[in-house]
Amino acid sequence: MSSRTLAALICLLVAAGCGGERKKLIGVVPKATSHLFFVSIHAGVDQAAKDFGVEVLWNGPNEETDHPRQIQIVDSMIARRVDAMAISATDERALAAPVERAIKAGIPVTVFDSGVNVEDYVTFVATDNYGAGARAARKLGEMLGGKGKIAMVAHKPGGTSTGLREQGFQDAVQKDVPGLKLVAMQFGMSDRAKSRAAAENMLTAHPDLDGMFASSEASSLGAIQAIQSRGLSGKVKLVTFDFSDIHVEALKSGTIDAMLVQDPYQIGYEAVKSLAEKLKGQAPPKRMDLVAQMILRQDLEKPEIRKLLFPEWLKKP
């Protein structure tokens, strides 16, 4: 074998071993990993990675209140020199500096679900949370005939997405349904047990309560448990946010009267898509506002609602 032939063979073997050009690596940092909402986002992230030929590094804190852990994860991805990053911030202020560090390091950043106080992001992908909160208030007002005492199980301080929902709810109560009186609001701190305790406290303090809004998955689960434990299903009107099997059963049984549901799969998909486009030199939209779906008991058998609540990917082992 000639030296030229041997050199050509070595080149071929090296190319085969390397598998061609390296795929771009996108770090995705959710603000929590323990809720179904973020499991759904992860599924959308993985599908987009397949569709656009990128790799994903998924890592986030277990709970939304763990700001230090999320900062640590962001900094580790900067040190690893990921090609791009998507983040759902646990706190819009606490995560601003770490995200700025990523951007200054030349790492394009997309923000999804919950905002952060930076300007130079690629795309912001989220539900229209303010509008969803306003719809919840108007629906509760409709169910109560425009008047009554209501309460809110809020999520936690500092979360942009849930904060917008809660502000939209309060503003719409004042502007659109002034006959409703928001007599109590407590934070559930992104925890089902604490949310139940908050709901129990408000039901105890206001035994004549007519309705309640729960602004997140954890808040909703706590409110469901509190209302059911007191035998108040159907008596205290409940509007919830996000979904799980427990939500669906509570809607069927009459504990929940209406629930607003995001499409977390689509949020995750669009976040990765925006960065894949950016890395190819394209210009993705600066902002994507996705509309939450209002679901009533009679809607549960509609094909489009079943597809949202019981997606195919969730059935996979």
ZANU-859303 format. One record per residue (C-alpha): residue number from 0; residue in one letter; x, y, z. Coordinates in steps of 0.02 Angstrom, whole numbers. Example, Ala and Ser with C-alpha at 12.3 -4.5 7.8 and 13.67 -1.06 7.14 Angstrom:
<pts>
PT   i aa   east  north     up
PT   0  A    615   -225    390
PT   1  S    684    -53    357
</pts>
This chain:
<pts>
PT   i aa   east  north     up
PT   0  M      0      0      0
PT   1  S     71    169    -50
PT   2  S     92    310     75
PT   3  R    -37    412    -22
PT   4  T   -166    271    -13
PT   5  L   -131    247    173
PT   6  A   -154    433    207
PT   7  A   -319    432    113
PT   8  L   -379    281    212
PT   9  I   -334    364    377
PT  10  C   -431    520    326
PT  11  L   -583    415    286
PT  12  L   -574    324    452
PT  13  V   -555    486    549
PT  14  A   -705    563    460
PT  15  A   -811    409    494
PT  16  G   -760    406    677
PT  17  C   -803    589    701
PT  18  G   -971    567    616
PT  19  G   -953    730    521
PT  20  E   -989    902    592
PT  21  R  -1030    915    778
PT  22  K  -1210    953    820
PT  23  K  -1243   1119    906
PT  24  L  -1274   1100   1093
PT  25  I  -1418   1198   1170
PT  26  G  -1428   1208   1359
PT  27  V  -1607   1214   1424
PT  28  V  -1632   1272   1604
PT  29  P  -1811   1256   1668
PT  30  K  -1856   1340   1831
PT  31  A  -1908   1170   1902
PT  32  T  -1911    989   1849
PT  33  S  -2036    915   1972
PT  34  H  -2201    977   1897
PT  35  L  -2295    900   1751
PT  36  F  -2288   1069   1664
PT  37  F  -2099   1057   1646
PT  38  V  -2105    872   1601
PT  39  S  -2217    927   1456
PT  40  I  -2095   1066   1409
PT  41  H  -1954    938   1409
PT  42  A  -2050    830   1284
PT  43  G  -2068    979   1167
PT  44  V  -1884   1022   1188
PT  45  D  -1832    845   1141
PT  46  Q  -1943    841    987
PT  47  A  -1876   1008    924
PT  48  A  -1698    945    950
PT  49  K  -1737    797    836
PT  50  D  -1826    904    706
PT  51  F  -1688   1035    695
PT  52  G  -1536    924    716
PT  53  V  -1467    994    879
PT  54  E  -1420    917   1046
PT  55  V  -1499    972   1209
PT  56  L  -1427    978   1384
PT  57  W  -1577    986   1505
PT  58  N  -1542   1035   1685
PT  59  G  -1639   1133   1814
PT  60  P  -1675   1143   2001
PT  61  N  -1803   1027   2078
PT  62  E  -1906   1171   2145
PT  63  E  -1947   1345   2081
PT  64  T  -1888   1428   2241
PT  65  D  -1708   1368   2222
PT  66  H  -1631   1523   2140
PT  67  P  -1451   1482   2193
PT  68  R  -1458   1311   2110
PT  69  Q  -1524   1384   1946
PT  70  I  -1387   1516   1946
PT  71  Q  -1259   1378   1973
PT  72  I  -1328   1280   1825
PT  73  V  -1325   1432   1710
PT  74  D  -1144   1470   1757
PT  75  S  -1094   1288   1728
PT  76  M  -1168   1295   1553
PT  77  I  -1073   1456   1517
PT  78  A   -913   1370   1574
PT  79  R   -953   1223   1462
PT  80  R   -976   1343   1315
PT  81  V  -1143   1280   1256
PT  82  D  -1187   1352   1085
PT  83  A  -1351   1427   1146
PT  84  M  -1461   1427   1301
PT  85  A  -1647   1431   1341
PT  86  I  -1703   1477   1517
PT  87  S  -1862   1492   1619
PT  88  A  -1807   1602   1765
PT  89  T  -1851   1559   1944
PT  90  D  -1842   1745   1982
PT  91  E  -1835   1886   1855
PT  92  R  -1709   1987   1956
PT  93  A  -1599   1850   2032
PT  94  L  -1565   1772   1861
PT  95  A  -1531   1934   1768
PT  96  A  -1344   1939   1803
PT  97  P  -1310   1756   1757
PT  98  V  -1408   1774   1594
PT  99  E  -1312   1935   1554
PT 100  R  -1151   1838   1582
PT 101  A  -1207   1709   1454
PT 102  I  -1251   1841   1326
PT 103  K  -1086   1933   1351
PT 104  A   -997   1767   1325
PT 105  G  -1074   1758   1151
PT 106  I  -1207   1629   1196
PT 107  P  -1377   1672   1121
PT 108  V  -1517   1655   1249
PT 109  T  -1702   1624   1227
PT 110  V  -1816   1653   1376
PT 111  F  -1969   1541   1394
PT 112  D  -2120   1531   1509
PT 113  S  -2057   1654   1640
PT 114  G  -1963   1815   1602
PT 115  V  -1798   1885   1663
PT 116  N  -1740   2066   1671
PT 117  V  -1630   2067   1516
PT 118  E  -1657   2144   1344
PT 119  D  -1538   2056   1225
PT 120  Y  -1625   1887   1219
PT 121  V  -1664   1801   1053
PT 122  T  -1848   1760   1082
PT 123  F  -1969   1764   1227
PT 124  V  -2091   1617   1216
PT 125  A  -2234   1609   1340
PT 126  T  -2419   1599   1369
PT 127  D  -2511   1766   1370
PT 128  N  -2516   1755   1559
PT 129  Y  -2591   1926   1594
PT 130  G  -2732   1892   1472
PT 131  A  -2760   1719   1546
PT 132  G  -2777   1791   1722
PT 133  A  -2902   1919   1658
PT 134  R  -3004   1780   1575
PT 135  A  -3006   1684   1739
PT 136  A  -3078   1835   1829
PT 137  R  -3212   1863   1697
PT 138  K  -3260   1678   1698
PT 139  L  -3274   1676   1888
PT 140  G  -3381   1832   1878
PT 141  E  -3493   1752   1749
PT 142  M  -3517   1597   1856
PT 143  L  -3559   1702   2009
PT 144  G  -3679   1818   1920
PT 145  G  -3559   1964   1933
PT 146  K  -3548   1975   2123
PT 147  G  -3478   1883   2273
PT 148  K  -3327   1861   2384
PT 149  I  -3175   1778   2306
PT 150  A  -2998   1728   2354
PT 151  M  -2838   1684   2261
PT 152  V  -2707   1551   2296
PT 153  A  -2556   1636   2218
PT 154  H  -2397   1547   2166
PT 155  K  -2242   1631   2239
PT 156  P  -2164   1804   2240
PT 157  G  -2043   1847   2100
PT 158  G  -2109   1730   1964
PT 159  T  -2146   1832   1808
PT 160  S  -2270   1714   1725
PT 161  T  -2377   1682   1878
PT 162  G  -2359   1862   1935
PT 163  L  -2433   1920   1770
PT 164  R  -2576   1797   1787
PT 165  E  -2614   1860   1962
PT 166  Q  -2603   2042   1909
PT 167  G  -2716   2010   1760
PT 168  F  -2841   1927   1875
PT 169  Q  -2841   2071   1999
PT 170  D  -2851   2205   1865
PT 171  A  -2997   2119   1778
PT 172  V  -3091   2101   1943
PT 173  Q  -3077   2288   1970
PT 174  K  -3114   2342   1791
PT 175  D  -3230   2210   1721
PT 176  V  -3318   2129   1871
PT 177  P  -3323   2261   2008
PT 178  G  -3458   2162   2097
PT 179  L  -3327   2033   2144
PT 180  K  -3230   2070   2304
PT 181  L  -3056   1994   2319
PT 182  V  -3057   1970   2508
PT 183  A  -2899   1863   2525
PT 184  M  -2740   1811   2435
PT 185  Q  -2603   1696   2498
PT 186  F  -2449   1620   2416
PT 187  G  -2431   1431   2405
PT 188  M  -2243   1446   2370
PT 189  S  -2247   1324   2223
PT 190  D  -2290   1184   2345
PT 191  R  -2448   1078   2347
PT 192  A  -2455   1059   2537
PT 193  K  -2422   1244   2569
PT 194  S  -2552   1289   2438
PT 195  R  -2679   1179   2524
PT 196  A  -2639   1263   2690
PT 197  A  -2660   1434   2609
PT 198  A  -2829   1385   2537
PT 199  E  -2883   1310   2703
PT 200  N  -2834   1470   2794
PT 201  M  -2938   1577   2677
PT 202  L  -3088   1462   2684
PT 203  T  -3080   1468   2874
PT 204  A  -3063   1657   2880
PT 205  H  -3204   1682   2753
PT 206  P  -3335   1544   2775
PT 207  D  -3450   1640   2656
PT 208  L  -3324   1633   2513
PT 209  D  -3407   1613   2342
PT 210  G  -3260   1580   2228
PT 211  M  -3074   1549   2213
PT 212  F  -2938   1565   2081
PT 213  A  -2779   1460   2089
PT 214  S  -2642   1529   1977
PT 215  S  -2528   1379   1947
PT 216  E  -2518   1189   1949
PT 217  A  -2463   1177   2131
PT 218  S  -2586   1312   2187
PT 219  S  -2727   1222   2097
PT 220  L  -2688   1053   2174
PT 221  G  -2688   1129   2347
PT 222  A  -2852   1220   2316
PT 223  I  -2934   1061   2250
PT 224  Q  -2884    965   2406
PT 225  A  -2943   1103   2524
PT 226  I  -3113   1120   2441
PT 227  Q  -3141    932   2431
PT 228  S  -3090    903   2612
PT 229  R  -3223   1027   2670
PT 230  G  -3360    959   2559
PT 231  L  -3370   1124   2464
PT 232  S  -3359   1055   2287
PT 233  G  -3486   1148   2181
PT 234  K  -3520   1271   2322
PT 235  V  -3359   1371   2307
PT 236  K  -3330   1404   2121
PT 237  L  -3152   1360   2074
PT 238  V  -3053   1417   1922
PT 239  T  -2881   1338   1905
PT 240  F  -2725   1351   1798
PT 241  D  -2623   1211   1716
PT 242  F  -2673   1028   1717
PT 243  S  -2638    853   1780
PT 244  D  -2741    694   1799
PT 245  I  -2802    764   1966
PT 246  H  -2862    923   1881
PT 247  V  -2957    825   1750
PT 248  E  -3043    715   1880
PT 249  A  -3085    869   1984
PT 250  L  -3163    951   1831
PT 251  K  -3264    794   1796
PT 252  S  -3325    782   1977
PT 253  G  -3371    965   1993
PT 254  T  -3235   1026   2111
PT 255  I  -3159   1130   1970
PT 256  D  -3282   1235   1870
PT 257  A  -3160   1296   1737
PT 258  M  -2976   1272   1705
PT 259  L  -2854   1370   1599
PT 260  V  -2727   1260   1512
PT 261  Q  -2564   1311   1429
PT 262  D  -2476   1210   1294
PT 263  P  -2308   1179   1379
PT 264  Y  -2254   1057   1243
PT 265  Q  -2267   1197   1115
PT 266  I  -2175   1318   1229
PT 267  G  -2027   1198   1241
PT 268  Y  -2031   1162   1055
PT 269  E  -2032   1345   1004
PT 270  A  -1892   1389   1126
PT 271  V  -1772   1265   1047
PT 272  K  -1833   1306    871
PT 273  S  -1792   1491    897
PT 274  L  -1613   1451    948
PT 275  A  -1587   1324    808
PT 276  E  -1641   1459    685
PT 277  K  -1527   1588    768
PT 278  L  -1378   1471    757
PT 279  K  -1412   1452    570
PT 280  G  -1407   1640    546
PT 281  Q  -1595   1663    536
PT 282  A  -1699   1793    629
PT 283  P  -1833   1712    739
PT 284  P  -1974   1822    808
PT 285  K  -1930   1925    962
PT 286  R  -2088   1874   1053
PT 287  M  -2214   1731   1045
PT 288  D  -2373   1743   1151
PT 289  L  -2471   1580   1157
PT 290  V  -2655   1583   1209
PT 291  A  -2712   1476   1356
PT 292  Q  -2863   1364   1326
PT 293  M  -3016   1383   1438
PT 294  I  -3087   1209   1471
PT 295  L  -3258   1171   1546
PT 296  R  -3329   1002   1596
PT 297  Q  -3425    983   1432
PT 298  D  -3265   1011   1332
PT 299  L  -3171    859   1396
PT 300  E  -3222    742   1255
PT 301  K  -3181    863   1114
PT 302  P  -3038    791   1007
PT 303  E  -2932    950   1017
PT 304  I  -2950    955   1207
PT 305  R  -2907    772   1227
PT 306  K  -2752    798   1119
PT 307  L  -2698    940   1235
PT 308  L  -2734    849   1399
PT 309  F  -2682    674   1347
PT 310  P  -2540    695   1220
PT 311  E  -2465    545   1132
PT 312  W  -2292    574   1206
PT 313  L  -2363    559   1383
PT 314  K  -2423    382   1344
PT 315  K  -2250    320   1296
PT 316  P  -2161    210   1425
</pts>
